[in-house]
């Protein structure tokens, strides 16, 4: 399915650093910063990006985390409702911990195994993101994980089929894979396992 409405809005990377969460010093790389121009895409992710806990983030199957730009309005409102931020406090892209902020492609549009063809690289959808307690801290309210679970606004991880580069403004093509398990289905299975 080729469409010019699939586009990279911004690209973000982040270094692992210690932050205070519930009185403890925790290593995290959830805080990402926007990068201008082309960024190298390597088998284990974007150049300059780190993961603090390789047991749950990173690796070949979770090399790059993509998130729909369309969900940012939801999170701004959720933070406001929780008293974590004023209504006009906009979240910068990368606030979900994502490397690629995409437009025109929601979780409901993607299946495990689908391929995203960018001008200079090829990425494959591998699995949804599972939020952890660090996401609550990053969002500034302690029910953010629950809000992600209930909304299904989880984003998705990408593996690297063909390394190269990616940059803001890149249009990309969605090439359907086997279409056996959608991202919302996989996310629901993961969340159910955690609730048991």
Secondary structure as GFF3:
##gff-version 3
##sequence-region A 1 196
A	DSSP	beta_strand	7	13	.	.	.	ID=ss1
A	DSSP	beta_strand	17	21	.	.	.	ID=ss2
A	DSSP	beta_strand	24	28	.	.	.	ID=ss3
A	DSSP	beta_strand	33	34	.	.	.	ID=ss4
A	DSSP	beta_strand	39	42	.	.	.	ID=ss5
A	DSSP	beta_strand	45	46	.	.	.	ID=ss6
A	DSSP	beta_strand	64	68	.	.	.	ID=ss7
A	DSSP	three_ten_helix	69	71	.	.	.	ID=ss8
A	DSSP	alpha_helix	72	81	.	.	.	ID=ss9
A	DSSP	beta_strand	100	103	.	.	.	ID=ss10
A	DSSP	three_ten_helix	107	109	.	.	.	ID=ss11
A	DSSP	beta_strand	115	118	.	.	.	ID=ss12
A	DSSP	beta_strand	122	128	.	.	.	ID=ss13
A	DSSP	alpha_helix	133	139	.	.	.	ID=ss14
A	DSSP	alpha_helix	144	151	.	.	.	ID=ss15
A	DSSP	beta_strand	156	162	.	.	.	ID=ss16
A	DSSP	beta_strand	164	166	.	.	.	ID=ss17
A	DSSP	beta_strand	172	175	.	.	.	ID=ss18
A	DSSP	alpha_helix	183	195	.	.	.	ID=ss19
###
